[in-house]
């Protein structure tokens, strides 16, 4: 759900977390996945070799 930009407070409520920091743990997973995809696909991170293939 966080990958689809659902509000963290809504996710917190649905999961029954008393504190938002418990829910924010999932945000960090989402961000790391985003960074991984960015590094693999964004033109500024690819060398000329990868672009030409």
C-alpha positions, -999 to +999 in steps of 0.1 A: +000+000+000+028+024+008+042+017-027+010+030-040+013+062-019-014+054+006-012+078+036+009+063+064-017+071+091-043+050+072-018+021+070-010+026+107-047+023+115-053-007+093-023-026+109-033-016+144+000+000+152-001+022+183+028+043+172+035+057+137+072+046+140+061+010+138+045+017+104+074+038+092+096+007+091+077-003+060+085+031+044+122+024+046+117-009+028+097+009+001+125+035-003+152+009-006+132-008-033+129+025-051+166+032-049+173-003-063+150+002-093+165+037-098+200+024-099+191-003-124+171+018-148+177+055-146+199+068-175+221+089-153+233+057-134+239+036-165+271+036-184+272+039-222+276+001-225+242-005-208+224+022-229+236+008-262+227-028-254 
